[in-house]
């Protein structure tokens, strides 16, 4: 996983090139190689690990939605947090995101959970950990990915202005220390998981609040309504 084989948009390679030479990243590459050699299935597939970055180039980022792990079920993860490929049943958290969207902005479900349309508008759908072993949630945590994605947040914080960071749940909210709240809007709420959504995710109105902020700043709004 050197920069010569990483399928990563050039804007991100330029921004993050120093990370690929650091010891933690070399250790991460060795870990992933060992997982493959041991016969473990890893999600998402190799060419989709950096899909969030390739779908939303550095200079296009307007919103950051932070997840934790990729989905660990067959066919679910494709590199965008909370998103699943068309034809895959909606996971519970995404069902609740759709419920909140409906209440907040009159969203109508497109009949799928594929969030690529958001990514193409500048919504970086970032998981803190970019890979996971099949059917083993959390299995690739603390292997180096968090160092990498923390640096992504730091670089965005430093080099961009008027971003919206949407942080659902305590894990994501812990990343708020990396963000200058004088330069950016940080929105926090409970996680959309069925275990916590009723503790403040429902009614948070983060989608309309994001667009209201962009109107105030003279920035084009996000069209949250997904095409079918």
C-alpha positions in Angstrom: 0.0 0.0 0.0 2.6 2.5 -1.1 1.6 5.7 -2.8 2.3 4.0 -6.1 -0.4 1.4 -5.5 -2.8 3.3 -3.3 -5.8 4.2 -5.4 -6.3 7.6 -3.9 -7.3 10.9 -5.5 -4.2 13.0 -6.2 -5.5 15.9 -4.1 -5.5 13.6 -1.0 -2.1 12.1 -1.9 -0.7 15.6 -1.9 -2.3 16.5 1.4 -1.4 13.2 3.2 1.8 12.0 1.5 3.8 12.4 4.7 1.5 9.9 6.5 2.3 7.0 4.1 6.0 7.1 5.2 5.3 7.1 9.0 6.0 4.0 11.1 2.4 3.5 12.1 1.3 3.4 8.5 4.0 0.8 7.6 2.8 -1.2 10.6 -0.8 -0.9 9.4 0.2 -2.2 5.9 2.0 -5.2 7.5 -1.1 -5.9 9.6 -3.4 -5.8 6.6 -1.1 -8.1 4.6 -1.0 -10.6 7.5 -4.8 -10.5 7.6 -4.9 -11.4 3.9 -2.3 -14.1 4.2 -4.2 -15.6 7.0 -7.2 -16.0 4.8 -9.5 -13.4 6.4 -12.0 -11.5 4.3 -11.6 -7.8 4.7 -14.3 -5.2 4.1 -14.5 -3.1 2.1 -12.7 -4.6 -0.9 -9.2 -3.3 -1.5 -10.1 -0.9 -4.3 -12.9 0.6 -2.2 -10.9 1.3 1.0 -10.4 4.9 0.0 -13.7 5.5 -1.7 -14.6 8.3 0.6 -11.6 10.2 -0.5 -11.9 9.4 -4.2 -15.6 10.4 -4.2 -14.9 13.7 -2.4 -11.6 15.3 -3.4 -9.8 17.5 -0.8 -10.7 20.7 -2.5 -14.4 19.8 -2.7 -15.0 18.9 1.0 -17.8 20.9 2.6 -19.2 18.5 5.2 -17.6 15.7 7.2 -19.8 12.9 8.6 -17.7 10.7 10.8 -18.5 7.0 11.4 -16.4 4.4 13.3 -16.1 1.1 11.6 -17.2 -0.1 8.1 -20.1 -2.5 8.0 -18.8 -6.1 8.6 -21.5 -8.0 6.7 -21.0 -9.4 3.2 -21.6 -6.9 0.5 -22.4 -4.0 2.8 -19.3 -1.8 3.1 -18.1 0.1 0.0 -16.0 2.8 1.6 -18.5 5.5 2.6 -19.6 5.6 6.3 -23.3 4.6 6.9 -23.7 3.8 3.2 -24.5 0.4 1.6 -24.6 -0.6 -2.0 -27.9 -0.7 -3.9 -29.7 -4.0 -3.4 -28.4 -4.3 0.2 -31.0 -4.0 3.0 -30.8 -0.7 5.0 -28.8 -1.2 8.3 -30.7 0.0 11.4 -28.6 3.2 11.8 -29.2 4.2 8.2 -33.0 3.6 8.6 -32.9 6.0 11.5 -30.9 8.6 9.5 -33.6 8.4 6.9 -36.3 8.9 9.5 -34.6 12.0 10.8 -34.1 13.3 7.3 -37.9 12.8 6.7 -38.7 14.8 9.8 -36.1 17.4 9.2 -36.4 18.2 5.5 -39.2 16.1 4.1 -36.8 13.5 2.7 -38.4 10.5 0.8 -36.5 7.2 0.9 -35.1 6.3 -2.5 -35.4 2.6 -1.8 -31.7 2.1 -1.3 -28.9 3.0 1.1 -26.3 4.2 -1.4 -25.1 7.7 -0.3 -22.7 8.4 -3.2 -24.8 11.4 -4.3 -23.9 13.1 -1.0 -20.2 12.4 -1.4 -20.2 13.8 -4.9 -21.6 17.1 -3.5 -18.8 17.5 -1.0 -19.9 15.3 2.0 -16.8 13.3 3.1 -18.3 10.1 4.5 -15.4 9.1 6.7 -15.0 6.1 8.9 -12.3 6.5 11.6 -11.2 2.9 10.8 -11.2 2.2 7.1 -11.2 -1.6 7.2 -12.7 -4.5 9.2 -12.5 -8.3 9.3 -15.6 -10.0 8.0 -18.2 -10.5 10.7 -15.9 -9.2 13.4 -16.8 -5.6 14.4 -13.9 -3.5 15.8 -11.3 -6.0 14.6 -9.2 -3.4 12.8 -9.4 -0.7 15.5 -6.1 0.5 17.1 -4.1 -0.8 14.2 -3.2 2.6 12.8 -6.2 3.8 10.8 -7.3 6.2 13.6 -3.9 7.9 13.3 -4.5 8.4 9.6 -8.1 9.6 9.8 -7.2 11.9 12.8 -4.7 13.5 10.5 -7.3 13.9 7.8 -9.5 15.9 10.3 -6.5 18.0 11.4 -5.6 18.9 7.8 -9.1 19.7 6.9 -9.4 21.8 10.0 -6.2 23.7 9.3 -6.5 24.3 5.5 -10.2 24.7 5.0 -12.8 27.2 6.4 -16.6 27.0 7.0 -16.8 23.2 7.0 -19.6 21.4 8.8 -18.5 18.4 11.0 -21.4 16.1 11.9 -20.4 14.0 14.9 -22.9 11.4 16.0 -22.2 9.5 19.2 -19.5 9.7 21.8 -16.8 8.2 19.7 -17.2 10.8 16.9 -17.6 13.6 19.4 -14.3 12.8 20.9 -12.7 14.0 17.6 -14.1 17.5 18.2 -10.8 18.4 20.0 -9.2 18.4 16.6 -11.5 21.0 15.2 -11.4 24.8 15.5 -15.0 25.8 16.2 -14.2 29.4 15.3 -13.6 28.4 11.7 -16.1 25.5 11.4 -19.5 24.4 12.5 -19.5 21.3 14.7 -22.9 19.5 15.1 -23.2 16.8 17.7 -25.9 14.4 18.7 -26.5 10.8 19.9 -25.6 8.0 17.4 -28.4 7.0 15.1 -28.1 3.4 16.3 -31.4 2.0 17.6 -29.8 1.8 21.0 -29.3 5.6 21.2 -31.2 7.4 18.5 -34.0 8.4 20.9 -31.5 10.1 23.2 -31.1 13.1 21.0 -30.4 12.0 17.4 -34.1 12.2 16.5 -34.9 15.9 16.3 -31.3 17.1 16.0 -32.1 18.6 12.5 -28.5 18.4 11.5 -29.3 18.4 7.8 -31.3 21.6 7.8 -28.8 23.2 10.2 -26.0 22.4 7.8 -27.8 24.1 4.9 -28.7 27.1 7.0 -25.1 27.5 7.9 -24.1 27.4 4.2 -26.8 30.0 3.3 -25.3 32.3 6.0 -21.8 31.8 4.5 -22.9 32.1 0.9 -22.0 28.5 0.1 -24.1 26.2 -2.1 -26.4 23.9 0.0 -26.3 20.1 0.0 -29.2 18.4 -1.7 -29.9 15.7 0.8 -32.6 14.0 -1.2 -31.1 10.9 -2.8 -32.0 9.9 -6.3 -33.7 6.5 -6.8 
